[in-house]
Amino acid sequence: LVMDVIDRVPGLGVRAVAVRQQMADIRSRHHHWIREHGTDLPEVVDWKWGG
């Protein structure tokens, strides 16, 4: 979702190149983790809604 927003909001892409790359890296790492382990990343599995 973050990458889609960066791609679609005019002028945001140039300012958010690093954030977009970080999201792409996380997505790739998640994809490879799932293929190897058959589960979500630990930070996804262990995530708790704060508050």
mmCIF entry with sequence, helices, sheets and N, C-alpha, C, O atoms, coordinates in Angstrom:
data_MODEL
# 
_entry.id   MODEL 
# 
_entity.id                         1 
_entity.type                       polymer 
_entity.pdbx_number_of_molecules   1 
# 
_entity_poly.entity_id                      1 
_entity_poly.type                           'polypeptide(L)' 
_entity_poly.nstd_linkage                   no 
_entity_poly.nstd_monomer                   no 
_entity_poly.pdbx_seq_one_letter_code       LVMDVIDRVPGLGVRAVAVRQQMADIRSRHHHWIREHGTDLPEVVDWKWGG 
_entity_poly.pdbx_seq_one_letter_code_can   LVMDVIDRVPGLGVRAVAVRQQMADIRSRHHHWIREHGTDLPEVVDWKWGG 
_entity_poly.pdbx_strand_id                 A 
# 
loop_
_entity_poly_seq.entity_id 
_entity_poly_seq.num 
_entity_poly_seq.mon_id 
_entity_poly_seq.hetero 
1 1  LEU n 
1 2  VAL n 
1 3  MET n 
1 4  ASP n 
1 5  VAL n 
1 6  ILE n 
1 7  ASP n 
1 8  ARG n 
1 9  VAL n 
1 10 PRO n 
1 11 GLY n 
1 12 LEU n 
1 13 GLY n 
1 14 VAL n 
1 15 ARG n 
1 16 ALA n 
1 17 VAL n 
1 18 ALA n 
1 19 VAL n 
1 20 ARG n 
1 21 GLN n 
1 22 GLN n 
1 23 MET n 
1 24 ALA n 
1 25 ASP n 
1 26 ILE n 
1 27 ARG n 
1 28 SER n 
1 29 ARG n 
1 30 HIS n 
1 31 HIS n 
1 32 HIS n 
1 33 TRP n 
1 34 ILE n 
1 35 ARG n 
1 36 GLU n 
1 37 HIS n 
1 38 GLY n 
1 39 THR n 
1 40 ASP n 
1 41 LEU n 
1 42 PRO n 
1 43 GLU n 
1 44 VAL n 
1 45 VAL n 
1 46 ASP n 
1 47 TRP n 
1 48 LYS n 
1 49 TRP n 
1 50 GLY n 
1 51 GLY n 
# 
_struct_asym.id          A 
_struct_asym.entity_id   1 
# 
loop_
_struct_conf.conf_type_id 
_struct_conf.id 
_struct_conf.pdbx_PDB_helix_id 
_struct_conf.beg_label_comp_id 
_struct_conf.beg_label_asym_id 
_struct_conf.beg_label_seq_id 
_struct_conf.pdbx_beg_PDB_ins_code 
_struct_conf.end_label_comp_id 
_struct_conf.end_label_asym_id 
_struct_conf.end_label_seq_id 
_struct_conf.pdbx_end_PDB_ins_code 
_struct_conf.beg_auth_comp_id 
_struct_conf.beg_auth_asym_id 
_struct_conf.beg_auth_seq_id 
_struct_conf.end_auth_comp_id 
_struct_conf.end_auth_asym_id 
_struct_conf.end_auth_seq_id 
_struct_conf.pdbx_PDB_helix_class 
_struct_conf.details 
_struct_conf.pdbx_PDB_helix_length 
HELX_P HELX_P1 AA1 VAL A 2  ? ARG A 8  ? VAL A 2  ARG A 8  1 ? 7  
HELX_P HELX_P2 AA2 LEU A 12 ? ARG A 15 ? LEU A 12 ARG A 15 1 ? 4  
HELX_P HELX_P3 AA3 VAL A 17 ? HIS A 37 ? VAL A 17 HIS A 37 1 ? 21 
HELX_P HELX_P4 AA4 PRO A 42 ? VAL A 45 ? PRO A 42 VAL A 45 1 ? 4  
# 
_struct_conf_type.id          HELX_P 
_struct_conf_type.criteria    ? 
_struct_conf_type.reference   ? 
# 
loop_
_atom_site.group_PDB 
_atom_site.id 
_atom_site.type_symbol 
_atom_site.label_atom_id 
_atom_site.label_alt_id 
_atom_site.label_comp_id 
_atom_site.label_asym_id 
_atom_site.label_entity_id 
_atom_site.label_seq_id 
_atom_site.pdbx_PDB_ins_code 
_atom_site.Cartn_x 
_atom_site.Cartn_y 
_atom_site.Cartn_z 
_atom_site.occupancy 
_atom_site.B_iso_or_equiv 
_atom_site.pdbx_formal_charge 
_atom_site.auth_seq_id 
_atom_site.auth_comp_id 
_atom_site.auth_asym_id 
_atom_site.auth_atom_id 
_atom_site.pdbx_PDB_model_num 
ATOM 1   N N  . LEU A 1 1  ? 0.833  -1.191  0.000  1.00 0.00 ? 1  LEU A N  1 
ATOM 2   C CA . LEU A 1 1  ? 0.000  0.000   0.000  1.00 0.00 ? 1  LEU A CA 1 
ATOM 3   C C  . LEU A 1 1  ? 0.879  1.256   0.000  1.00 0.00 ? 1  LEU A C  1 
ATOM 4   O O  . LEU A 1 1  ? 0.614  2.201   -0.744 1.00 0.00 ? 1  LEU A O  1 
ATOM 5   N N  . VAL A 1 2  ? 1.896  1.264   0.813  1.00 0.00 ? 2  VAL A N  1 
ATOM 6   C CA . VAL A 1 2  ? 2.797  2.424   0.883  1.00 0.00 ? 2  VAL A CA 1 
ATOM 7   C C  . VAL A 1 2  ? 3.433  2.677   -0.476 1.00 0.00 ? 2  VAL A C  1 
ATOM 8   O O  . VAL A 1 2  ? 3.516  3.820   -0.925 1.00 0.00 ? 2  VAL A O  1 
ATOM 9   N N  . MET A 1 3  ? 3.881  1.610   -1.128 1.00 0.00 ? 3  MET A N  1 
ATOM 10  C CA . MET A 1 3  ? 4.518  1.760   -2.438 1.00 0.00 ? 3  MET A CA 1 
ATOM 11  C C  . MET A 1 3  ? 3.530  2.303   -3.463 1.00 0.00 ? 3  MET A C  1 
ATOM 12  O O  . MET A 1 3  ? 3.903  3.125   -4.301 1.00 0.00 ? 3  MET A O  1 
ATOM 13  N N  . ASP A 1 4  ? 2.276  1.858   -3.409 1.00 0.00 ? 4  ASP A N  1 
ATOM 14  C CA . ASP A 1 4  ? 1.261  2.366   -4.334 1.00 0.00 ? 4  ASP A CA 1 
ATOM 15  C C  . ASP A 1 4  ? 1.024  3.857   -4.125 1.00 0.00 ? 4  ASP A C  1 
ATOM 16  O O  . ASP A 1 4  ? 0.900  4.608   -5.092 1.00 0.00 ? 4  ASP A O  1 
ATOM 17  N N  . VAL A 1 5  ? 0.961  4.287   -2.872 1.00 0.00 ? 5  VAL A N  1 
ATOM 18  C CA . VAL A 1 5  ? 0.766  5.714   -2.584 1.00 0.00 ? 5  VAL A CA 1 
ATOM 19  C C  . VAL A 1 5  ? 1.936  6.523   -3.128 1.00 0.00 ? 5  VAL A C  1 
ATOM 20  O O  . VAL A 1 5  ? 1.737  7.552   -3.774 1.00 0.00 ? 5  VAL A O  1 
ATOM 21  N N  . ILE A 1 6  ? 3.151  6.061   -2.869 1.00 0.00 ? 6  ILE A N  1 
ATOM 22  C CA . ILE A 1 6  ? 4.336  6.771   -3.353 1.00 0.00 ? 6  ILE A CA 1 
ATOM 23  C C  . ILE A 1 6  ? 4.314  6.868   -4.874 1.00 0.00 ? 6  ILE A C  1 
ATOM 24  O O  . ILE A 1 6  ? 4.667  7.903   -5.438 1.00 0.00 ? 6  ILE A O  1 
ATOM 25  N N  . ASP A 1 7  ? 3.901  5.792   -5.534 1.00 0.00 ? 7  ASP A N  1 
ATOM 26  C CA . ASP A 1 7  ? 3.863  5.777   -6.996 1.00 0.00 ? 7  ASP A CA 1 
ATOM 27  C C  . ASP A 1 7  ? 2.778  6.676   -7.577 1.00 0.00 ? 7  ASP A C  1 
ATOM 28  O O  . ASP A 1 7  ? 2.926  7.181   -8.689 1.00 0.00 ? 7  ASP A O  1 
ATOM 29  N N  . ARG A 1 8  ? 1.688  6.882   -6.838 1.00 0.00 ? 8  ARG A N  1 
ATOM 30  C CA . ARG A 1 8  ? 0.532  7.575   -7.403 1.00 0.00 ? 8  ARG A CA 1 
ATOM 31  C C  . ARG A 1 8  ? 0.381  9.043   -7.000 1.00 0.00 ? 8  ARG A C  1 
ATOM 32  O O  . ARG A 1 8  ? -0.272 9.810   -7.707 1.00 0.00 ? 8  ARG A O  1 
ATOM 33  N N  . VAL A 1 9  ? 0.971  9.439   -5.882 1.00 0.00 ? 9  VAL A N  1 
ATOM 34  C CA . VAL A 1 9  ? 0.838  10.830  -5.437 1.00 0.00 ? 9  VAL A CA 1 
ATOM 35  C C  . VAL A 1 9  ? 1.881  11.670  -6.166 1.00 0.00 ? 9  VAL A C  1 
ATOM 36  O O  . VAL A 1 9  ? 3.082  11.449  -6.015 1.00 0.00 ? 9  VAL A O  1 
ATOM 37  N N  . PRO A 1 10 ? 1.413  12.637  -6.959 1.00 0.00 ? 10 PRO A N  1 
ATOM 38  C CA . PRO A 1 10 ? 2.354  13.456  -7.727 1.00 0.00 ? 10 PRO A CA 1 
ATOM 39  C C  . PRO A 1 10 ? 3.385  14.144  -6.823 1.00 0.00 ? 10 PRO A C  1 
ATOM 40  O O  . PRO A 1 10 ? 3.040  14.728  -5.796 1.00 0.00 ? 10 PRO A O  1 
ATOM 41  N N  . GLY A 1 11 ? 4.637  14.060  -7.225 1.00 0.00 ? 11 GLY A N  1 
ATOM 42  C CA . GLY A 1 11 ? 5.714  14.721  -6.506 1.00 0.00 ? 11 GLY A CA 1 
ATOM 43  C C  . GLY A 1 11 ? 6.237  13.967  -5.295 1.00 0.00 ? 11 GLY A C  1 
ATOM 44  O O  . GLY A 1 11 ? 7.276  14.330  -4.744 1.00 0.00 ? 11 GLY A O  1 
ATOM 45  N N  . LEU A 1 12 ? 5.538  12.934  -4.878 1.00 0.00 ? 12 LEU A N  1 
ATOM 46  C CA . LEU A 1 12 ? 5.962  12.200  -3.688 1.00 0.00 ? 12 LEU A CA 1 
ATOM 47  C C  . LEU A 1 12 ? 7.096  11.234  -3.996 1.00 0.00 ? 12 LEU A C  1 
ATOM 48  O O  . LEU A 1 12 ? 7.958  11.002  -3.148 1.00 0.00 ? 12 LEU A O  1 
ATOM 49  N N  . GLY A 1 13 ? 7.107  10.677  -5.179 1.00 0.00 ? 13 GLY A N  1 
ATOM 50  C CA . GLY A 1 13 ? 8.102  9.678   -5.549 1.00 0.00 ? 13 GLY A CA 1 
ATOM 51  C C  . GLY A 1 13 ? 9.528  10.124  -5.330 1.00 0.00 ? 13 GLY A C  1 
ATOM 52  O O  . GLY A 1 13 ? 10.336 9.364   -4.796 1.00 0.00 ? 13 GLY A O  1 
ATOM 53  N N  . VAL A 1 14 ? 9.853  11.332  -5.726 1.00 0.00 ? 14 VAL A N  1 
ATOM 54  C CA . VAL A 1 14 ? 11.216 11.845  -5.599 1.00 0.00 ? 14 VAL A CA 1 
ATOM 55  C C  . VAL A 1 14 ? 11.610 11.981  -4.126 1.00 0.00 ? 14 VAL A C  1 
ATOM 56  O O  . VAL A 1 14 ? 12.745 11.687  -3.753 1.00 0.00 ? 14 VAL A O  1 
ATOM 57  N N  . ARG A 1 15 ? 10.682 12.420  -3.305 1.00 0.00 ? 15 ARG A N  1 
ATOM 58  C CA . ARG A 1 15 ? 10.977 12.626  -1.884 1.00 0.00 ? 15 ARG A CA 1 
ATOM 59  C C  . ARG A 1 15 ? 10.956 11.330  -1.082 1.00 0.00 ? 15 ARG A C  1 
ATOM 60  O O  . ARG A 1 15 ? 11.492 11.277  0.024  1.00 0.00 ? 15 ARG A O  1 
ATOM 61  N N  . ALA A 1 16 ? 10.343 10.293  -1.629 1.00 0.00 ? 16 ALA A N  1 
ATOM 62  C CA . ALA A 1 16 ? 10.151 9.061   -0.862 1.00 0.00 ? 16 ALA A CA 1 
ATOM 63  C C  . ALA A 1 16 ? 10.878 7.857   -1.459 1.00 0.00 ? 16 ALA A C  1 
ATOM 64  O O  . ALA A 1 16 ? 10.498 6.713   -1.210 1.00 0.00 ? 16 ALA A O  1 
ATOM 65  N N  . VAL A 1 17 ? 11.915 8.114   -2.239 1.00 0.00 ? 17 VAL A N  1 
ATOM 66  C CA . VAL A 1 17 ? 12.660 7.020   -2.880 1.00 0.00 ? 17 VAL A CA 1 
ATOM 67  C C  . VAL A 1 17 ? 13.180 6.032   -1.837 1.00 0.00 ? 17 VAL A C  1 
ATOM 68  O O  . VAL A 1 17 ? 13.058 4.822   -2.026 1.00 0.00 ? 17 VAL A O  1 
ATOM 69  N N  . ALA A 1 18 ? 13.749 6.519   -0.757 1.00 0.00 ? 18 ALA A N  1 
ATOM 70  C CA . ALA A 1 18 ? 14.324 5.639   0.265  1.00 0.00 ? 18 ALA A CA 1 
ATOM 71  C C  . ALA A 1 18 ? 13.248 4.806   0.958  1.00 0.00 ? 18 ALA A C  1 
ATOM 72  O O  . ALA A 1 18 ? 13.450 3.619   1.214  1.00 0.00 ? 18 ALA A O  1 
ATOM 73  N N  . VAL A 1 19 ? 12.115 5.418   1.259  1.00 0.00 ? 19 VAL A N  1 
ATOM 74  C CA . VAL A 1 19 ? 11.018 4.684   1.904  1.00 0.00 ? 19 VAL A CA 1 
ATOM 75  C C  . VAL A 1 19 ? 10.480 3.613   0.971  1.00 0.00 ? 19 VAL A C  1 
ATOM 76  O O  . VAL A 1 19 ? 10.215 2.488   1.396  1.00 0.00 ? 19 VAL A O  1 
ATOM 77  N N  . ARG A 1 20 ? 10.316 3.961   -0.306 1.00 0.00 ? 20 ARG A N  1 
ATOM 78  C CA . ARG A 1 20 ? 9.817  2.982   -1.273 1.00 0.00 ? 20 ARG A CA 1 
ATOM 79  C C  . ARG A 1 20 ? 10.778 1.809   -1.391 1.00 0.00 ? 20 ARG A C  1 
ATOM 80  O O  . ARG A 1 20 ? 10.342 0.659   -1.458 1.00 0.00 ? 20 ARG A O  1 
ATOM 81  N N  . GLN A 1 21 ? 12.071 2.079   -1.416 1.00 0.00 ? 21 GLN A N  1 
ATOM 82  C CA . GLN A 1 21 ? 13.060 0.998   -1.508 1.00 0.00 ? 21 GLN A CA 1 
ATOM 83  C C  . GLN A 1 21 ? 13.035 0.130   -0.257 1.00 0.00 ? 21 GLN A C  1 
ATOM 84  O O  . GLN A 1 21 ? 13.159 -1.092  -0.340 1.00 0.00 ? 21 GLN A O  1 
ATOM 85  N N  . GLN A 1 22 ? 12.874 0.760   0.894  1.00 0.00 ? 22 GLN A N  1 
ATOM 86  C CA . GLN A 1 22 ? 12.793 0.005   2.144  1.00 0.00 ? 22 GLN A CA 1 
ATOM 87  C C  . GLN A 1 22 ? 11.586 -0.937  2.122  1.00 0.00 ? 22 GLN A C  1 
ATOM 88  O O  . GLN A 1 22 ? 11.694 -2.088  2.545  1.00 0.00 ? 22 GLN A O  1 
ATOM 89  N N  . MET A 1 23 ? 10.442 -0.459  1.633  1.00 0.00 ? 23 MET A N  1 
ATOM 90  C CA . MET A 1 23 ? 9.249  -1.298  1.548  1.00 0.00 ? 23 MET A CA 1 
ATOM 91  C C  . MET A 1 23 ? 9.450  -2.448  0.558  1.00 0.00 ? 23 MET A C  1 
ATOM 92  O O  . MET A 1 23 ? 9.017  -3.571  0.816  1.00 0.00 ? 23 MET A O  1 
ATOM 93  N N  . ALA A 1 24 ? 10.096 -2.175  -0.559 1.00 0.00 ? 24 ALA A N  1 
ATOM 94  C CA . ALA A 1 24 ? 10.380 -3.221  -1.552 1.00 0.00 ? 24 ALA A CA 1 
ATOM 95  C C  . ALA A 1 24 ? 11.312 -4.277  -0.959 1.00 0.00 ? 24 ALA A C  1 
ATOM 96  O O  . ALA A 1 24 ? 11.131 -5.471  -1.200 1.00 0.00 ? 24 ALA A O  1 
ATOM 97  N N  . ASP A 1 25 ? 12.299 -3.846  -0.193 1.00 0.00 ? 25 ASP A N  1 
ATOM 98  C CA . ASP A 1 25 ? 13.230 -4.783  0.442  1.00 0.00 ? 25 ASP A CA 1 
ATOM 99  C C  . ASP A 1 25 ? 12.515 -5.673  1.457  1.00 0.00 ? 25 ASP A C  1 
ATOM 100 O O  . ASP A 1 25 ? 12.763 -6.877  1.518  1.00 0.00 ? 25 ASP A O  1 
ATOM 101 N N  . ILE A 1 26 ? 11.633 -5.078  2.247  1.00 0.00 ? 26 ILE A N  1 
ATOM 102 C CA . ILE A 1 26 ? 10.877 -5.845  3.239  1.00 0.00 ? 26 ILE A CA 1 
ATOM 103 C C  . ILE A 1 26 ? 9.965  -6.846  2.544  1.00 0.00 ? 26 ILE A C  1 
ATOM 104 O O  . ILE A 1 26 ? 9.870  -7.997  2.971  1.00 0.00 ? 26 ILE A O  1 
ATOM 105 N N  . ARG A 1 27 ? 9.302  -6.426  1.491  1.00 0.00 ? 27 ARG A N  1 
ATOM 106 C CA . ARG A 1 27 ? 8.420  -7.329  0.746  1.00 0.00 ? 27 ARG A CA 1 
ATOM 107 C C  . ARG A 1 27 ? 9.207  -8.503  0.174  1.00 0.00 ? 27 ARG A C  1 
ATOM 108 O O  . ARG A 1 27 ? 8.744  -9.643  0.225  1.00 0.00 ? 27 ARG A O  1 
ATOM 109 N N  . SER A 1 28 ? 10.373 -8.238  -0.363 1.00 0.00 ? 28 SER A N  1 
ATOM 110 C CA . SER A 1 28 ? 11.213 -9.299  -0.919 1.00 0.00 ? 28 SER A CA 1 
ATOM 111 C C  . SER A 1 28 ? 11.684 -10.258 0.177  1.00 0.00 ? 28 SER A C  1 
ATOM 112 O O  . SER A 1 28 ? 11.651 -11.476 0.004  1.00 0.00 ? 28 SER A O  1 
ATOM 113 N N  . ARG A 1 29 ? 12.119 -9.695  1.300  1.00 0.00 ? 29 ARG A N  1 
ATOM 114 C CA . ARG A 1 29 ? 12.567 -10.534 2.422  1.00 0.00 ? 29 ARG A CA 1 
ATOM 115 C C  . ARG A 1 29 ? 11.421 -11.411 2.927  1.00 0.00 ? 29 ARG A C  1 
ATOM 116 O O  . ARG A 1 29 ? 11.621 -12.584 3.244  1.00 0.00 ? 29 ARG A O  1 
ATOM 117 N N  . HIS A 1 30 ? 10.221 -10.832 2.999  1.00 0.00 ? 30 HIS A N  1 
ATOM 118 C CA . HIS A 1 30 ? 9.035  -11.570 3.440  1.00 0.00 ? 30 HIS A CA 1 
ATOM 119 C C  . HIS A 1 30 ? 8.718  -12.704 2.471  1.00 0.00 ? 30 HIS A C  1 
ATOM 120 O O  . HIS A 1 30 ? 8.421  -13.821 2.894  1.00 0.00 ? 30 HIS A O  1 
ATOM 121 N N  . HIS A 1 31 ? 8.778  -12.421 1.191  1.00 0.00 ? 31 HIS A N  1 
ATOM 122 C CA . HIS A 1 31 ? 8.516  -13.436 0.162  1.00 0.00 ? 31 HIS A CA 1 
ATOM 123 C C  . HIS A 1 31 ? 9.481  -14.615 0.307  1.00 0.00 ? 31 HIS A C  1 
ATOM 124 O O  . HIS A 1 31 ? 9.060  -15.772 0.295  1.00 0.00 ? 31 HIS A O  1 
ATOM 125 N N  . HIS A 1 32 ? 10.751 -14.322 0.441  1.00 0.00 ? 32 HIS A N  1 
ATOM 126 C CA . HIS A 1 32 ? 11.753 -15.386 0.560  1.00 0.00 ? 32 HIS A CA 1 
ATOM 127 C C  . HIS A 1 32 ? 11.597 -16.167 1.871  1.00 0.00 ? 32 HIS A C  1 
ATOM 128 O O  . HIS A 1 32 ? 11.783 -17.384 1.898  1.00 0.00 ? 32 HIS A O  1 
ATOM 129 N N  . TRP A 1 33 ? 11.258 -15.472 2.939  1.00 0.00 ? 33 TRP A N  1 
ATOM 130 C CA . TRP A 1 33 ? 11.058 -16.135 4.230  1.00 0.00 ? 33 TRP A CA 1 
ATOM 131 C C  . TRP A 1 33 ? 9.904  -17.132 4.131  1.00 0.00 ? 33 TRP A C  1 
ATOM 132 O O  . TRP A 1 33 ? 10.027 -18.272 4.579  1.00 0.00 ? 33 TRP A O  1 
ATOM 133 N N  . ILE A 1 34 ? 8.788  -16.705 3.546  1.00 0.00 ? 34 ILE A N  1 
ATOM 134 C CA . ILE A 1 34 ? 7.622  -17.577 3.416  1.00 0.00 ? 34 ILE A CA 1 
ATOM 135 C C  . ILE A 1 34 ? 7.970  -18.821 2.609  1.00 0.00 ? 34 ILE A C  1 
ATOM 136 O O  . ILE A 1 34 ? 7.582  -19.928 2.982  1.00 0.00 ? 34 ILE A O  1 
ATOM 137 N N  . ARG A 1 35 ? 8.695  -18.653 1.512  1.00 0.00 ? 35 ARG A N  1 
ATOM 138 C CA . ARG A 1 35 ? 9.071  -19.798 0.674  1.00 0.00 ? 35 ARG A CA 1 
ATOM 139 C C  . ARG A 1 35 ? 9.959  -20.781 1.436  1.00 0.00 ? 35 ARG A C  1 
ATOM 140 O O  . ARG A 1 35 ? 9.861  -21.992 1.239  1.00 0.00 ? 35 ARG A O  1 
ATOM 141 N N  . GLU A 1 36 ? 10.822 -20.261 2.301  1.00 0.00 ? 36 GLU A N  1 
ATOM 142 C CA . GLU A 1 36 ? 11.746 -21.131 3.026  1.00 0.00 ? 36 GLU A CA 1 
ATOM 143 C C  . GLU A 1 36 ? 11.122 -21.757 4.273  1.00 0.00 ? 36 GLU A C  1 
ATOM 144 O O  . GLU A 1 36 ? 11.351 -22.931 4.563  1.00 0.00 ? 36 GLU A O  1 
ATOM 145 N N  . HIS A 1 37 ? 10.325 -20.963 5.015  1.00 0.00 ? 37 HIS A N  1 
ATOM 146 C CA . HIS A 1 37 ? 9.830  -21.404 6.317  1.00 0.00 ? 37 HIS A CA 1 
ATOM 147 C C  . HIS A 1 37 ? 8.344  -21.752 6.336  1.00 0.00 ? 37 HIS A C  1 
ATOM 148 O O  . HIS A 1 37 ? 7.885  -22.429 7.256  1.00 0.00 ? 37 HIS A O  1 
ATOM 149 N N  . GLY A 1 38 ? 7.592  -21.306 5.346  1.00 0.00 ? 38 GLY A N  1 
ATOM 150 C CA . GLY A 1 38 ? 6.162  -21.605 5.296  1.00 0.00 ? 38 GLY A CA 1 
ATOM 151 C C  . GLY A 1 38 ? 5.315  -20.794 6.252  1.00 0.00 ? 38 GLY A C  1 
ATOM 152 O O  . GLY A 1 38 ? 4.139  -21.100 6.449  1.00 0.00 ? 38 GLY A O  1 
ATOM 153 N N  . THR A 1 39 ? 5.894  -19.763 6.850  1.00 0.00 ? 39 THR A N  1 
ATOM 154 C CA . THR A 1 39 ? 5.163  -18.889 7.770  1.00 0.00 ? 39 THR A CA 1 
ATOM 155 C C  . THR A 1 39 ? 5.539  -17.438 7.484  1.00 0.00 ? 39 THR A C  1 
ATOM 156 O O  . THR A 1 39 ? 6.491  -17.154 6.757  1.00 0.00 ? 39 THR A O  1 
ATOM 157 N N  . ASP A 1 40 ? 4.767  -16.533 8.075  1.00 0.00 ? 40 ASP A N  1 
ATOM 158 C CA . ASP A 1 40 ? 5.118  -15.121 7.983  1.00 0.00 ? 40 ASP A CA 1 
ATOM 159 C C  . ASP A 1 40 ? 6.399  -14.854 8.761  1.00 0.00 ? 40 ASP A C  1 
ATOM 160 O O  . ASP A 1 40 ? 6.830  -15.667 9.580  1.00 0.00 ? 40 ASP A O  1 
ATOM 161 N N  . LEU A 1 41 ? 6.998  -13.695 8.488  1.00 0.00 ? 41 LEU A N  1 
ATOM 162 C CA . LEU A 1 41 ? 8.165  -13.256 9.250  1.00 0.00 ? 41 LEU A CA 1 
ATOM 163 C C  . LEU A 1 41 ? 7.814  -13.196 10.744 1.00 0.00 ? 41 LEU A C  1 
ATOM 164 O O  . LEU A 1 41 ? 6.665  -12.927 11.093 1.00 0.00 ? 41 LEU A O  1 
ATOM 165 N N  . PRO A 1 42 ? 8.781  -13.443 11.619 1.00 0.00 ? 42 PRO A N  1 
ATOM 166 C CA . PRO A 1 42 ? 8.502  -13.367 13.058 1.00 0.00 ? 42 PRO A CA 1 
ATOM 167 C C  . PRO A 1 42 ? 7.898  -12.024 13.481 1.00 0.00 ? 42 PRO A C  1 
ATOM 168 O O  . PRO A 1 42 ? 7.010  -11.989 14.333 1.00 0.00 ? 42 PRO A O  1 
ATOM 169 N N  . GLU A 1 43 ? 8.366  -10.931 12.898 1.00 0.00 ? 43 GLU A N  1 
ATOM 170 C CA . GLU A 1 43 ? 7.811  -9.629  13.298 1.00 0.00 ? 43 GLU A CA 1 
ATOM 171 C C  . GLU A 1 43 ? 6.356  -9.462  12.870 1.00 0.00 ? 43 GLU A C  1 
ATOM 172 O O  . GLU A 1 43 ? 5.641  -8.636  13.437 1.00 0.00 ? 43 GLU A O  1 
ATOM 173 N N  . VAL A 1 44 ? 5.911  -10.224 11.893 1.00 0.00 ? 44 VAL A N  1 
ATOM 174 C CA . VAL A 1 44 ? 4.500  -10.210 11.498 1.00 0.00 ? 44 VAL A CA 1 
ATOM 175 C C  . VAL A 1 44 ? 3.706  -11.116 12.433 1.00 0.00 ? 44 VAL A C  1 
ATOM 176 O O  . VAL A 1 44 ? 2.661  -10.718 12.949 1.00 0.00 ? 44 VAL A O  1 
ATOM 177 N N  . VAL A 1 45 ? 4.197  -12.325 12.651 1.00 0.00 ? 45 VAL A N  1 
ATOM 178 C CA . VAL A 1 45 ? 3.519  -13.290 13.519 1.00 0.00 ? 45 VAL A CA 1 
ATOM 179 C C  . VAL A 1 45 ? 3.390  -12.751 14.942 1.00 0.00 ? 45 VAL A C  1 
ATOM 180 O O  . VAL A 1 45 ? 2.346  -12.917 15.572 1.00 0.00 ? 45 VAL A O  1 
ATOM 181 N N  . ASP A 1 46 ? 4.428  -12.115 15.449 1.00 0.00 ? 46 ASP A N  1 
ATOM 182 C CA . ASP A 1 46 ? 4.458  -11.657 16.841 1.00 0.00 ? 46 ASP A CA 1 
ATOM 183 C C  . ASP A 1 46 ? 3.891  -10.256 17.045 1.00 0.00 ? 46 ASP A C  1 
ATOM 184 O O  . ASP A 1 46 ? 3.888  -9.749  18.167 1.00 0.00 ? 46 ASP A O  1 
ATOM 185 N N  . TRP A 1 47 ? 3.409  -9.623  15.973 1.00 0.00 ? 47 TRP A N  1 
ATOM 186 C CA . TRP A 1 47 ? 2.915  -8.253  16.073 1.00 0.00 ? 47 TRP A CA 1 
ATOM 187 C C  . TRP A 1 47 ? 1.671  -8.194  16.951 1.00 0.00 ? 47 TRP A C  1 
ATOM 188 O O  . TRP A 1 47 ? 0.782  -9.038  16.837 1.00 0.00 ? 47 TRP A O  1 
ATOM 189 N N  . LYS A 1 48 ? 1.615  -7.213  17.810 1.00 0.00 ? 48 LYS A N  1 
ATOM 190 C CA . LYS A 1 48 ? 0.456  -6.969  18.679 1.00 0.00 ? 48 LYS A CA 1 
ATOM 191 C C  . LYS A 1 48 ? 0.006  -5.525  18.505 1.00 0.00 ? 48 LYS A C  1 
ATOM 192 O O  . LYS A 1 48 ? 0.823  -4.612  18.382 1.00 0.00 ? 48 LYS A O  1 
ATOM 193 N N  . TRP A 1 49 ? -1.295 -5.341  18.497 1.00 0.00 ? 49 TRP A N  1 
ATOM 194 C CA . TRP A 1 49 ? -1.858 -3.999  18.421 1.00 0.00 ? 49 TRP A CA 1 
ATOM 195 C C  . TRP A 1 49 ? -1.588 -3.298  19.744 1.00 0.00 ? 49 TRP A C  1 
ATOM 196 O O  . TRP A 1 49 ? -2.020 -3.770  20.796 1.00 0.00 ? 49 TRP A O  1 
ATOM 197 N N  . GLY A 1 50 ? -0.877 -2.175  19.701 1.00 0.00 ? 50 GLY A N  1 
ATOM 198 C CA . GLY A 1 50 ? -0.561 -1.440  20.922 1.00 0.00 ? 50 GLY A CA 1 
ATOM 199 C C  . GLY A 1 50 ? -1.734 -0.614  21.410 1.00 0.00 ? 50 GLY A C  1 
ATOM 200 O O  . GLY A 1 50 ? -2.608 -0.239  20.629 1.00 0.00 ? 50 GLY A O  1 
ATOM 201 N N  . GLY A 1 51 ? -1.751 -0.341  22.658 1.00 0.00 ? 51 GLY A N  1 
ATOM 202 C CA . GLY A 1 51 ? -2.763 0.551   23.169 1.00 0.00 ? 51 GLY A CA 1 
ATOM 203 C C  . GLY A 1 51 ? -3.571 0.038   24.262 1.00 0.00 ? 51 GLY A C  1 
ATOM 204 O O  . GLY A 1 51 ? -4.457 0.736   24.756 1.00 0.00 ? 51 GLY A O  1 
# 
